Amino acid sequence: MINRENREQKSPAKRFLFILGLLMFAFYFVLGMFIVFWDDFPLQMDKIYRILFGILLIVYSFIRFIRLVQAKND
């Protein structure tokens, strides 16, 4: 059972920033996936560098997500 007396209602600004953080996580994650799996990538990069750059973006997105979840719990 949820104790509703101790739950605080978040302000609209905090909710907006949380949604924005989720959108940025999704953006970086999807961008990293596109870079890794897109065969005709428009920039001239070696395949290994393209994959490494995509993996770097995916790892960065998870770091942002972890920080977002930790900030939500505070």
Secondary structure as the mmCIF struct_conf table of DSSP 4:
data_model
#
loop_
_struct_conf.conf_type_id
_struct_conf.id
_struct_conf.beg_label_comp_id
_struct_conf.beg_label_asym_id
_struct_conf.beg_label_seq_id
_struct_conf.end_label_comp_id
_struct_conf.end_label_asym_id
_struct_conf.end_label_seq_id
TURN_TY1_P TURN_TY1_P1 ARG A 4 GLU A 5
BEND BEND1 ASN A 6 ASN A 6
HELX_LH_PP_P HELX_LH_PP_P1 ARG A 7 SER A 11
HELX_RH_AL_P HELX_RH_AL_P1 PRO A 12 PHE A 37
TURN_TY1_P TURN_TY1_P2 ASP A 39 ASP A 40
BEND BEND2 PRO A 42 LEU A 43
HELX_RH_AL_P HELX_RH_AL_P2 LYS A 47 ASN A 73
#
